[in-house]
Amino acid sequence: MKRYDYVVVGAGIIGLTIARELKSRWKECSVCMIEKEPDVAYHSSGRNSGVLHAGFYYTADSLKARFTRDGNRAMRDYCEKKGIQINRCGKIVVATDEEELKGLEELKRRAERNGVELLWMEEEEVQRLDPNVRTYQKALYSPSTASVDPIEVCQAIKADNAGMGIDMRYSTKYERFNGGVVHCDSGPIGCRYLINAAGLYADRIAHGLGFGKKYTIIPFKGIYLKYAKNKTDVVTNIYPVPNLANPFLGVHFTKTVDGSIKIGPTAIPSFWRENYKGLENFRLDEMISILIYEAKLFFTNSFNFRKLAFEEMRKYDKSRLIQASLKMVKNVDAQGFGNFMRPGIRAQLLNRETLELVQDFVIEGDNRSLHVLNAVSPAFTCAFPFARHVVDQMETLNN
């Protein structure tokens, strides 16, 4: 049985950057990553929009406000250094009426408190940037918002990690951790310290070691629809004013790294954790547990879950998803959309006691293990500074 100083569970963007940070900080330490899939970024990290967010949606006292702002710069710098393509297309947040202008004003206040560049634009200025954008009186423009290919980024970090001597064990499923041994389906691995970055299953691993007991993960399915007609009808990312009471940003136009256009995502409550398509990856125990919590949310109507569930489920109908997007643009062909793209699942943490969605990063641990319970969106953007924070917390717990 080979022994390591650190074993990281999960090879998404968070696990990859944590392992990288460990080896960067302590070059002599031994690090092993275990991943139940045959390669990195099989789930959220490889299925997200690829948008590098700027950090103006979040309250100044939140971890994700700081990590998004700093992570945007760090990820852009990393991509430039590695020759990874970036689409620096920016983002316009539009309003549809007087009430939504107040929402824009709140976003502008948050941007100023967070130290994020966010610019007011009158309608005429918006038209010069993207003639197809429809807004009421004015809009907000984020010049630092950009798009990358998330799988390309994860593969680059994977290559970095291999070059640093980090061992990668794929198709290796975590079972339990005790007595300094990580038990996996492929055999035991000796381990001084365990870091749980298992995404959709992070809560289950944490519960097995006595952490995160008041939390559970509720999965939400995000689906995008590709605009197949051309790549030119939309020039920039176009977002609506979000409902800041929940963590979902609403249906929007995304410009991908190759200039393609897509709309989405949905936030459809899922029935099991990897509920991507049909009965694929079906788990009865997961479905029963999730349905119990979704029923509680439905009957208590916590964070207006009832309306959210009905509205999002209807977006399985392509025409409804398209209609939700058209209010933000002047002239996009409703018949020009193609097929649904590969769906993603958001691992959204729920506080079981308050029945509220947790909207910031949550880490728990001790001197044997540390658990990333909520790598909340936009975790991809936040990855580099968040990884430093995780390792800082681990150091604190071990002193």
Secondary structure, DSSP 8 states (H G I E B T S, - for coil): --EEEEEEE--SHHHHHHHHHHHHH-TTS-EEEE-SSSSS--SHHHHS--EE--S-SS-TTSHHHHHHHHHHHHHHHHHHHHT---B---EEEE-SSHHHHHHHHHHHHHHHHHT---EEEEHHHHHHH-TTB--SSEEEEETT-EE--HHHHHHHHHHHHHHTT-EEE-S--EEEEETTEEEETTEEEEEEEEEE--GGGHHHHHHHTT--TTEEEEEEEE--EEE-S-S-S--SEEEE---TTSS---SEEEE-TTS-EEEE---EE-SSTT--STTTT--HHHHHHHHHHHHHHHHHTGGGHHHHHHHHHGGGSHHHHHHHHHTTBS---TT-EEEE---EEEEEEEETTTTEE--S-EEEE-SSEEEEEE--SSHHHHHHHHHHHHHHHHHHHT-
